[in-house]
Amino acid sequence: MTADTIKQITVMLNAYSDGKESALDELIGALYQQLCQAADIQLNKAHHNATLNSHDLVHEVYLKLKKSQHFSARNRSHFLALSATAMRQVILDRIKAKNSQKRGGHLFATTLGNHKAKVDDNCAEIIMINRSLTELRDIDPKLADTVECRYFAGYDEQQTAEALAVSPRTVRRYWVTAKNILQKKLS
């Protein structure tokens, strides 16, 4: 991505923050490929069945962002992190709906231990991690933001550092601390 493109995205973000509704459409269009890649990461974590593909998930996120109040993203990375959070929420809503209907044996998810398990077996963990993020946010919002970027969005240390406006070393420290807290809550 060129420096000019990044500047244009920042202009779009600022325009949207200032109330220009069409800026969100332009922003989604400019970042569509990256949003689809983030959606693939999210869907691979959940190994969601064929009812939702990456393009569908991006469209769901677009609708979710369109319905929500205006958000304020600092930069492209921060917007992508916010979008990844919205993707996680869409997937979780679908998992909860399937779980409440006593269906969903075809789903898979990645656990904190980086192994794959059927969502039937792992659905409770995914929902508990989501709930634990609220408690983690009360302890330290940066820890929760780090989990959202690393675990749910699939960002590496550098991408997470850019999204959170901290150093990669700080991300590493936040990630270790957050994983320890979450693993204690889940055990």
C-alpha positions in Angstrom: 0.0 0.0 0.0 1.5 3.3 -1.0 1.9 6.4 1.2 -0.7 8.2 -0.9 -3.2 5.5 -0.4 -2.7 5.5 3.3 -3.2 9.3 3.3 -6.4 8.9 1.3 -7.7 6.3 3.8 -6.9 8.7 6.7 -8.8 11.5 4.9 -11.8 9.1 4.5 -11.6 8.1 8.2 -11.6 11.8 9.1 -14.5 12.6 6.8 -16.5 9.7 8.2 -15.7 10.9 11.8 -16.9 14.4 10.7 -20.3 12.9 9.6 -19.8 12.2 5.9 -21.8 9.0 5.5 -20.5 8.2 2.0 -16.9 8.1 3.4 -17.7 4.7 4.9 -18.6 3.3 1.5 -15.3 4.7 0.0 -13.3 3.3 3.0 -14.8 -0.2 2.6 -14.1 0.0 -1.1 -10.5 1.0 -0.6 -9.8 -1.6 2.1 -12.1 -4.4 0.7 -9.2 -6.8 -0.1 -7.7 -6.4 3.4 -11.1 -6.8 5.0 -11.6 -10.0 3.1 -8.2 -11.2 4.3 -9.2 -10.4 7.9 -12.5 -12.2 7.3 -10.7 -15.3 6.1 -8.6 -15.3 9.3 -11.7 -14.9 11.4 -13.5 -17.7 9.5 -10.5 -20.0 9.6 -10.4 -19.5 13.4 -14.0 -20.6 13.6 -13.8 -22.9 10.6 -17.3 -21.6 10.0 -19.5 -23.7 7.7 -20.4 -22.7 4.2 -23.2 -20.4 5.3 -20.8 -17.5 5.6 -17.8 -16.7 3.4 -15.3 -13.9 3.7 -17.2 -11.6 1.3 -20.4 -12.2 3.2 -18.7 -11.5 6.5 -17.3 -8.2 5.1 -20.8 -7.2 3.9 -22.2 -8.1 7.4 -19.6 -5.9 9.0 -20.4 -3.1 6.6 -24.0 -3.2 7.6 -23.1 -3.4 11.2 -20.8 -0.3 10.9 -23.5 1.5 8.9 -26.1 0.9 11.6 -23.7 1.9 14.5 -23.0 5.4 15.7 -20.1 7.1 14.0 -16.8 5.6 15.2 -13.4 7.2 15.3 -10.5 5.3 14.0 -7.0 6.8 14.3 -5.6 5.1 11.2 -6.0 2.3 8.7 -4.7 -0.3 11.2 -7.1 0.9 13.9 -10.0 0.7 11.4 -9.0 -2.8 10.4 -8.9 -3.8 14.1 -12.3 -2.3 14.7 -13.6 -4.2 11.7 -12.1 -7.4 13.0 -13.9 -6.9 16.3 -17.2 -6.5 14.4 -16.4 -9.7 12.4 -15.8 -11.5 15.7 -19.2 -10.2 16.9 -21.0 -11.4 13.8 -19.4 -14.9 14.0 -20.2 -15.1 17.7 -23.8 -14.2 17.1 -24.0 -17.0 14.5 -22.3 -19.5 16.9 -24.7 -18.5 19.7 -27.7 -18.9 17.4 -26.6 -22.3 16.2 -25.7 -23.4 19.7 -29.1 -22.3 21.0 -30.8 -24.3 18.2 -28.8 -27.4 19.2 -27.1 -27.5 15.8 -23.7 -26.8 14.4 -21.6 -30.0 14.6 -19.8 -29.0 11.4 -18.0 -26.0 12.9 -14.4 -25.8 14.1 -12.4 -23.2 16.0 -8.8 -22.5 17.1 -8.3 -22.6 20.8 -5.9 -20.6 22.9 -3.6 -23.6 22.7 -3.5 -23.2 18.8 -5.1 -26.6 18.2 -8.4 -27.1 16.3 -11.5 -28.5 18.0 -15.1 -28.9 16.9 -17.1 -25.8 17.8 -19.6 -28.2 19.5 -16.8 -29.0 21.9 -15.2 -25.5 21.8 -18.2 -23.2 21.5 -18.3 -22.6 25.2 -14.6 -21.6 25.2 -15.2 -19.1 22.3 -18.1 -17.6 24.2 -16.2 -17.5 27.5 -13.2 -15.8 25.8 -15.6 -13.2 24.4 -17.2 -12.7 27.9 -13.7 -12.6 29.5 -12.7 -9.7 27.2 -15.2 -7.5 29.1 -13.5 -8.5 32.4 -10.1 -8.1 30.9 -11.1 -4.6 29.6 -11.9 -3.7 33.2 -8.4 -4.8 34.3 -6.6 -3.2 31.4 -8.2 -2.1 28.1 -4.9 -2.5 26.2 -4.8 -6.2 27.2 -8.3 -6.7 25.8 -7.4 -4.8 22.6 -4.3 -6.9 22.2 -6.4 -10.1 22.5 -8.8 -8.8 19.9 -6.0 -8.0 17.5 -3.9 -11.1 18.1 -6.4 -13.8 18.7 -9.5 -12.7 16.8 -8.0 -10.6 14.0 -4.9 -12.8 13.6 -2.6 -9.8 13.6 1.1 -10.3 14.2 3.0 -8.2 16.7 3.9 -5.4 14.3 0.3 -5.1 13.0 -1.0 -5.1 16.5 1.5 -2.5 17.5 0.4 -0.2 14.7 -3.3 -0.7 15.5 -2.7 0.0 19.2 -0.1 2.7 18.7 2.5 0.9 20.9 5.8 -0.8 20.4 6.0 -4.5 19.3 7.8 -5.2 22.6 4.8 -3.8 24.5 2.4 -5.9 22.4 4.5 -9.0 23.3 4.2 -8.1 27.0 0.5 -7.4 26.8 -0.1 -10.7 24.8 1.7 -12.8 27.4 -0.2 -11.2 30.3 -3.6 -11.4 28.6 -3.1 -15.1 27.6 -2.2 -15.9 31.2 -5.2 -14.1 32.6 -7.6 -15.7 30.0 -6.2 -19.2 30.5 -6.7 -18.9 34.3 -10.3 -17.8 33.7 -11.0 -20.6 31.3 -9.5 -23.4 33.4 
